[in-house]
Amino acid sequence: MLFATIGHPNKIRIIIIFTILMTIGAISIVFIRYRRALSDPEEFIASVPLKADLSISEIHQVATRDGRKEWRLDAASAHYLNAEKQVILKDLSMTFFLENQREVILTANRGVLMTESKDVTVNGNVVLNSDDSHLTTEKLHYQHEHRRITSRSPVEIRSNTYQLTAESMTLDLNKNRAEFSGNVRGTFSEDFSL
């Protein structure tokens, strides 16, 4: 009878230790999978069930083509709408990478990223900065396939040597060339050069 009493607490102790180890193991597996999914946004989004929506704060995404970075996106928050295949962004910044290590930086209050085409539409206090020029408008659209930024809203562009306004604008990032149309007006200083 004495041996049965001593053996019983040992069995309970072994069962408790085994349960604790199994729980720690399960938590570790879930944690590792979660960390791996977060490090690869495409894998993470693919793991979301088909009809589920997802909200994330402080996102960062980089788009590459043929091993070359084309743009980087940072936003304070994102709401992924799986059925519409789009991401609603708030307080965003996009950096477009041009040849010769030059960059064009876009900021806006809101935006929509289409997950399949990687096209982006932004609105609300839209600012586009490049070298010494500063463009403002209310709405821009970025076509990822053609690397083209367009605005059908009035734009104003300023630099140290000129000021220009127009009803619409197209910026070809591959050619680093902008076209303005509709009631184009400008003033240029003596220091302006082409």
Backbone bond lengths (Angstrom), bond angles and torsions (degrees), N, CA, C in turn:
res aa  C-N    CA-C-N  psi(-1)  N-CA   C-N-CA  omega(-1)  CA-C   N-CA-C  phi
1 M - - - 1.431 - - 1.530 111.38 -
2 L 1.321 116.14 -35.42 1.459 121.52 178.97 1.524 110.41 -63.49
3 F 1.319 118.73 -41.29 1.465 122.02 -179.42 1.527 111.52 -67.10
4 A 1.325 118.28 -36.42 1.462 122.31 179.60 1.524 110.37 -65.07
5 T 1.324 117.01 -38.29 1.461 120.92 179.76 1.518 110.90 -68.67
6 I 1.325 117.50 -40.30 1.466 121.39 -179.55 1.534 110.05 -70.53
7 G 1.323 119.19 -38.95 1.461 123.02 -178.21 1.523 113.27 -68.73
8 H 1.288 117.82 -33.56 1.459 122.29 -176.14 1.536 112.57 -62.03
9 P 1.342 121.03 -48.15 1.469 120.57 177.54 1.530 111.81 -63.16
10 N 1.314 118.81 -32.85 1.464 121.08 178.28 1.528 110.70 -65.40
11 K 1.332 117.44 -39.52 1.464 120.52 178.32 1.525 110.28 -64.70
12 I 1.324 117.35 -41.79 1.470 121.04 178.68 1.526 109.89 -64.15
13 R 1.322 116.48 -42.39 1.458 121.59 178.91 1.535 110.19 -61.01
14 I 1.304 118.29 -42.77 1.465 122.76 179.64 1.524 110.35 -65.21
15 I 1.322 117.70 -42.15 1.473 121.46 179.12 1.525 110.31 -64.25
16 I 1.331 117.84 -41.91 1.467 121.63 178.87 1.524 110.69 -63.92
17 I 1.322 117.72 -45.99 1.469 121.90 179.35 1.526 110.23 -62.30
18 F 1.319 117.63 -42.90 1.458 122.12 178.58 1.531 110.75 -62.12
19 T 1.335 117.21 -43.03 1.462 121.56 179.01 1.523 110.96 -63.75
20 I 1.326 117.16 -42.22 1.467 121.40 178.83 1.529 110.39 -62.96
21 L 1.324 117.62 -44.57 1.462 121.50 179.70 1.526 111.47 -63.85
22 M 1.321 117.50 -40.61 1.467 121.10 178.23 1.536 110.63 -64.59
23 T 1.327 116.79 -40.80 1.466 120.75 179.07 1.523 110.81 -65.03
24 I 1.326 117.94 -45.25 1.466 122.13 177.92 1.528 110.12 -60.93
25 G 1.318 117.43 -41.67 1.465 121.36 178.45 1.517 111.97 -62.82
26 A 1.334 117.47 -44.32 1.468 121.32 -179.85 1.529 110.47 -64.61
27 I 1.327 117.30 -43.24 1.466 121.14 178.73 1.522 110.21 -63.18
28 S 1.314 117.88 -40.60 1.470 121.63 178.78 1.517 111.43 -62.22
29 I 1.313 117.77 -42.96 1.465 121.33 179.93 1.526 110.42 -63.82
30 V 1.334 117.29 -45.00 1.459 120.96 178.97 1.524 110.03 -62.40
31 F 1.322 118.24 -43.72 1.461 122.70 -179.65 1.522 110.97 -61.89
32 I 1.327 118.13 -45.40 1.476 121.97 -178.73 1.525 110.10 -63.85
33 R 1.317 118.03 -44.04 1.466 120.66 178.47 1.528 111.26 -64.16
34 Y 1.323 117.28 -40.27 1.466 122.06 179.36 1.526 110.13 -63.77
35 R 1.332 117.71 -45.71 1.469 121.63 179.13 1.519 111.08 -62.64
36 R 1.326 117.08 -41.45 1.463 121.21 179.94 1.527 109.82 -64.44
37 A 1.317 117.81 -42.35 1.465 121.72 179.79 1.525 110.91 -65.14
38 L 1.320 118.30 -39.34 1.461 120.83 -179.98 1.518 112.24 -69.07
39 S 1.331 118.64 -29.36 1.459 120.56 -179.66 1.519 111.71 -75.13
40 D 1.322 118.88 -17.75 1.460 123.43 177.95 1.526 108.23 -124.09
41 P 1.368 118.25 95.13 1.461 120.98 -175.21 1.530 113.53 -57.16
42 E 1.335 118.17 -37.47 1.455 119.92 -179.18 1.524 110.85 -64.90
43 E 1.338 117.22 -40.90 1.465 121.04 177.63 1.525 109.89 -65.64
44 F 1.336 115.94 -39.47 1.459 120.54 -179.73 1.527 110.78 -63.58
45 I 1.346 116.79 -47.17 1.457 120.79 -179.74 1.521 110.53 -65.63
46 A 1.347 117.53 -38.15 1.468 120.72 178.47 1.528 111.51 -64.12
47 S 1.333 117.34 -26.60 1.460 120.28 -178.61 1.526 113.10 -81.01
48 V 1.346 116.59 -10.66 1.462 120.17 179.86 1.523 108.50 -74.05
49 P 1.333 119.24 133.11 1.464 121.60 178.89 1.529 111.27 -55.99
50 L 1.336 116.15 152.07 1.452 123.41 -170.48 1.522 114.62 -52.38
51 K 1.318 119.74 -43.05 1.459 121.26 -175.90 1.524 112.84 -98.08
52 A 1.312 118.08 6.91 1.465 120.95 -175.66 1.519 110.84 -85.17
53 D 1.316 116.16 147.57 1.449 123.38 170.72 1.520 107.23 -107.36
54 L 1.324 116.04 159.74 1.447 120.69 -173.90 1.517 109.28 -143.78
55 S 1.336 118.06 135.80 1.459 122.39 175.68 1.519 108.76 -117.10
56 I 1.337 114.97 136.23 1.466 121.64 -177.84 1.526 107.73 -135.79
57 S 1.317 116.97 143.61 1.464 119.30 173.38 1.522 108.88 -105.77
58 E 1.324 114.61 149.33 1.464 123.09 178.28 1.527 112.44 52.08
59 I 1.334 115.52 78.18 1.461 119.39 178.96 1.521 111.11 -101.57
60 H 1.316 115.01 158.94 1.463 123.73 179.16 1.518 106.88 -145.15
61 Q 1.334 117.16 125.41 1.459 120.81 179.12 1.514 109.09 -139.78
62 V 1.339 116.22 144.38 1.452 122.37 178.05 1.525 107.82 -124.03
63 A 1.337 116.09 132.40 1.466 121.34 177.00 1.525 108.53 -104.58
64 T 1.323 115.77 128.90 1.463 120.91 178.80 1.527 109.45 -123.34
65 R 1.325 115.01 154.82 1.458 121.53 174.65 1.519 107.25 -142.51
66 D 1.309 116.74 125.97 1.466 122.71 -177.87 1.528 111.34 54.21
67 G 1.326 116.33 40.02 1.462 121.53 177.16 1.512 114.93 76.97
68 R 1.319 118.35 4.92 1.462 122.21 -177.98 1.525 109.38 -113.42
69 K 1.353 116.74 132.31 1.461 120.84 177.64 1.522 109.69 -67.54
70 E 1.347 115.97 128.77 1.456 119.83 177.18 1.521 111.77 -103.06
71 W 1.335 116.46 -40.36 1.456 119.51 176.37 1.519 110.75 -156.48
72 R 1.342 113.56 159.59 1.467 122.11 176.68 1.525 106.83 -127.46
73 L 1.328 115.40 136.22 1.461 121.43 -178.49 1.517 109.45 -121.41
74 D 1.325 116.37 131.59 1.455 123.28 172.94 1.525 106.99 -128.58
75 A 1.334 116.32 138.83 1.466 120.34 178.60 1.520 109.52 -145.96
76 A 1.331 115.01 150.75 1.466 120.36 178.74 1.518 110.93 -68.44
77 S 1.351 116.45 -33.75 1.459 119.52 177.44 1.522 109.62 -155.59
78 A 1.328 114.83 158.13 1.459 121.35 178.99 1.517 108.73 -143.92
79 H 1.330 114.67 140.69 1.464 120.68 176.50 1.520 106.45 -122.68
80 Y 1.332 116.08 111.32 1.456 122.35 -176.86 1.525 109.82 -87.32
81 L 1.341 115.82 121.89 1.451 122.16 177.71 1.527 107.40 -106.83
82 N 1.314 115.87 99.83 1.456 121.42 -172.70 1.525 112.10 -63.34
83 A 1.325 118.59 -43.72 1.457 121.40 -177.11 1.531 111.36 -63.06
84 E 1.327 117.40 -37.16 1.473 121.75 179.94 1.524 112.23 -87.36
85 K 1.323 117.68 -9.15 1.463 123.74 -177.92 1.529 110.96 55.12
86 Q 1.342 114.34 50.87 1.458 119.84 178.72 1.521 110.46 -146.66
87 V 1.328 114.45 158.71 1.450 122.34 178.19 1.522 107.42 -120.91
88 I 1.333 116.91 124.01 1.465 122.65 176.61 1.526 107.05 -88.89
89 L 1.327 117.41 123.45 1.464 123.16 -173.90 1.523 110.60 -112.55
90 K 1.334 115.68 147.75 1.470 121.21 174.40 1.520 109.33 -127.23
91 D 1.335 115.19 141.99 1.468 122.72 178.80 1.525 110.31 48.12
92 L 1.315 115.60 69.85 1.456 120.30 -173.10 1.516 112.85 -108.34
93 S 1.317 113.62 158.01 1.451 123.38 175.25 1.525 107.40 -138.82
94 M 1.339 116.09 130.35 1.459 121.22 176.58 1.514 108.36 -122.82
95 T 1.315 115.82 134.49 1.455 121.59 175.09 1.519 107.67 -112.37
96 F 1.337 116.72 120.55 1.458 122.48 177.63 1.523 107.72 -98.49
97 F 1.323 116.33 130.45 1.460 121.25 -177.31 1.524 109.69 -97.47
98 L 1.340 116.00 122.75 1.451 122.63 179.58 1.526 109.30 -104.56
99 E 1.319 115.34 176.74 1.462 119.26 175.65 1.524 109.58 -68.29
100 N 1.319 116.69 163.74 1.472 123.02 179.10 1.525 112.32 61.58
101 Q 1.341 117.36 30.87 1.463 123.36 175.33 1.523 113.65 62.69
102 R 1.328 118.59 17.89 1.460 121.28 178.25 1.523 109.56 -85.09
103 E 1.341 115.61 155.13 1.458 121.89 -178.18 1.520 110.20 -134.48
104 V 1.333 115.50 147.02 1.457 123.15 170.94 1.521 105.64 -118.42
105 I 1.332 116.80 126.43 1.463 121.12 -175.16 1.524 109.37 -113.06
106 L 1.332 115.17 126.33 1.457 123.35 -179.26 1.523 109.04 -113.32
107 T 1.334 116.95 132.85 1.464 121.11 173.54 1.523 108.40 -128.93
108 A 1.346 115.74 148.76 1.465 121.06 179.84 1.516 109.36 -160.36
109 N 1.331 115.81 161.51 1.462 121.17 177.82 1.520 112.40 -73.04
110 R 1.344 116.26 -39.90 1.467 121.20 -175.47 1.520 109.92 -139.41
111 G 1.335 115.25 158.43 1.449 119.94 176.15 1.514 111.74 -161.95
112 V 1.333 115.04 164.31 1.455 122.32 176.31 1.527 107.56 -131.26
113 L 1.328 116.35 121.47 1.461 123.19 176.70 1.517 108.02 -103.53
114 M 1.328 117.34 121.62 1.460 122.23 175.60 1.533 106.83 -83.48
115 T 1.327 117.48 118.12 1.463 120.86 -170.13 1.526 113.52 -69.11
116 E 1.326 118.84 -28.17 1.467 119.40 -178.95 1.524 112.24 -82.80
117 S 1.330 117.98 -44.78 1.471 120.91 -177.39 1.524 113.13 -89.72
118 K 1.335 117.69 -19.23 1.470 124.97 -173.70 1.524 112.51 66.14
119 D 1.346 117.17 17.49 1.460 121.09 172.66 1.525 108.20 -73.10
120 V 1.333 115.68 149.44 1.469 120.90 -178.01 1.524 108.51 -133.94
121 T 1.330 116.46 134.21 1.465 122.63 171.82 1.522 107.29 -118.02
122 V 1.338 116.73 129.42 1.466 120.98 -178.81 1.525 109.33 -124.04
123 N 1.345 115.73 153.66 1.455 120.12 175.78 1.526 110.06 -154.45
124 G 1.324 114.12 163.43 1.462 120.56 179.66 1.514 112.59 85.18
125 N 1.333 116.81 103.82 1.470 122.72 178.87 1.527 111.72 50.99
126 V 1.313 116.16 52.66 1.463 121.52 -178.32 1.527 109.57 -77.84
127 V 1.329 116.06 128.15 1.462 122.36 178.60 1.517 107.82 -130.87
128 L 1.348 115.80 134.28 1.464 122.76 178.87 1.518 107.28 -124.70
129 N 1.333 117.35 116.93 1.462 122.35 -178.06 1.522 110.42 -112.80
130 S 1.336 115.24 135.17 1.454 121.51 176.51 1.520 107.95 -147.61
131 D 1.321 116.38 123.13 1.464 121.46 -178.26 1.522 109.70 48.61
132 D 1.347 117.24 -114.10 1.467 119.06 -177.94 1.528 112.35 -103.31
133 S 1.329 119.07 4.60 1.464 120.57 -179.27 1.528 111.64 -100.85
134 H 1.327 115.01 152.06 1.458 123.18 -171.78 1.533 107.37 -138.69
135 L 1.349 117.64 111.35 1.461 122.13 -178.99 1.519 109.53 -106.56
136 T 1.341 116.53 136.83 1.472 121.14 175.66 1.528 109.26 -125.84
137 T 1.328 115.57 144.80 1.457 122.95 176.85 1.523 107.60 -162.84
138 E 1.327 117.44 -178.90 1.467 120.43 179.14 1.521 112.98 -101.86
139 K 1.353 117.53 -20.50 1.460 119.03 -177.26 1.529 110.34 -153.98
140 L 1.349 115.54 136.12 1.470 122.05 176.22 1.516 109.14 -134.62
141 H 1.327 115.41 154.66 1.466 121.26 175.15 1.530 108.36 -128.58
142 Y 1.336 116.38 131.74 1.466 121.82 177.33 1.522 108.96 -109.50
143 Q 1.340 117.53 122.82 1.459 123.62 175.27 1.527 107.47 -97.50
144 H 1.321 116.11 110.25 1.460 120.62 -175.23 1.534 112.41 -66.29
145 E 1.316 118.08 -41.19 1.465 121.27 -176.66 1.532 111.45 -58.66
146 H 1.333 117.26 -41.56 1.468 122.15 -177.45 1.527 113.11 -100.65
147 R 1.348 117.06 -3.16 1.475 122.05 -176.29 1.526 110.53 50.92
148 R 1.336 114.58 55.35 1.457 121.31 -176.62 1.523 109.34 -127.52
149 I 1.337 115.63 134.42 1.463 122.54 176.02 1.523 107.56 -109.41
150 T 1.339 116.77 128.86 1.461 120.30 179.45 1.525 109.96 -129.18
151 S 1.329 114.32 150.91 1.466 121.02 173.10 1.511 107.58 -135.32
152 R 1.316 116.75 127.29 1.464 122.74 173.67 1.526 109.34 -99.25
153 S 1.325 116.20 2.40 1.463 122.43 175.60 1.527 107.90 -97.43
154 P 1.340 117.65 155.18 1.462 119.74 177.27 1.533 111.89 -55.37
155 V 1.333 115.37 139.96 1.466 121.47 -179.77 1.522 109.18 -122.77
156 E 1.326 113.89 152.61 1.464 121.13 172.66 1.518 106.17 -133.67
157 I 1.334 115.49 129.93 1.458 120.27 178.98 1.528 108.11 -124.15
158 R 1.331 114.77 133.98 1.468 121.35 -178.48 1.518 110.28 -129.04
159 S 1.303 115.03 148.39 1.466 121.71 170.92 1.523 106.76 -148.18
160 N 1.313 116.48 -174.92 1.472 120.67 178.97 1.522 111.73 -68.53
161 T 1.339 117.17 -24.33 1.466 119.99 -173.04 1.528 114.35 -115.07
162 Y 1.330 119.58 -5.58 1.463 120.15 179.19 1.528 111.30 -158.13
163 Q 1.348 113.67 163.31 1.463 122.53 172.87 1.523 105.89 -138.72
164 L 1.343 116.53 136.28 1.457 120.95 -174.99 1.522 109.19 -140.93
165 T 1.341 117.08 139.11 1.464 121.42 173.33 1.521 108.42 -128.19
166 A 1.346 115.98 150.04 1.464 121.38 178.70 1.520 108.97 -158.08
167 E 1.329 116.34 164.19 1.462 121.01 179.25 1.527 112.30 -81.39
168 S 1.338 117.59 -23.12 1.465 120.99 178.07 1.518 109.49 -155.57
169 M 1.345 114.84 166.15 1.455 120.21 -175.44 1.521 109.86 -154.63
170 T 1.339 115.62 147.51 1.462 122.55 172.31 1.522 107.59 -131.47
171 L 1.330 116.36 130.41 1.463 122.00 178.24 1.521 108.11 -120.40
172 D 1.331 116.26 116.82 1.456 122.38 177.39 1.530 107.65 -92.10
173 L 1.338 116.87 109.74 1.464 120.83 -176.34 1.523 112.08 -72.18
174 N 1.335 118.22 -26.79 1.470 120.52 177.86 1.520 111.13 -69.02
175 K 1.324 116.63 -40.04 1.469 121.44 -178.41 1.525 112.50 -95.75
176 N 1.347 116.74 -7.98 1.461 122.37 -175.81 1.534 109.87 51.90
177 R 1.354 114.20 51.88 1.460 120.88 -176.77 1.526 109.77 -135.00
178 A 1.334 115.60 133.60 1.467 120.89 179.40 1.518 109.72 -113.52
179 E 1.336 114.62 142.93 1.463 121.17 175.19 1.522 108.09 -124.14
180 F 1.331 116.03 131.53 1.464 121.97 179.09 1.521 108.22 -114.13
181 S 1.332 116.73 143.98 1.463 119.24 178.90 1.522 110.06 -145.95
182 G 1.338 114.21 158.14 1.456 120.84 177.21 1.509 113.54 80.40
183 N 1.341 116.50 98.87 1.459 121.86 175.90 1.532 111.88 54.37
184 V 1.321 116.47 48.68 1.466 122.34 -178.95 1.526 109.19 -73.88
185 R 1.334 115.69 127.31 1.469 121.63 178.44 1.515 108.42 -135.12
186 G 1.314 116.45 143.73 1.455 119.11 -179.86 1.505 113.01 -153.97
187 T 1.308 115.09 157.34 1.460 122.32 171.29 1.520 106.80 -129.16
188 F 1.344 115.13 140.24 1.459 121.07 -176.11 1.520 109.40 -128.93
189 S 1.310 116.46 139.90 1.464 120.87 179.33 1.530 109.36 -84.70
190 E 1.311 116.10 171.03 1.468 121.61 178.76 1.539 111.23 -63.10
191 D 1.337 117.00 -27.17 1.452 120.45 -176.94 1.527 113.74 -82.03
192 F 1.342 117.09 -2.24 1.459 120.57 -177.20 1.515 110.98 -67.63
193 S 1.343 116.69 135.73 1.472 120.76 175.44 1.513 108.90 -140.64
194 L 1.303 116.72 151.95 1.466 122.26 179.11 1.494 111.65 -90.05
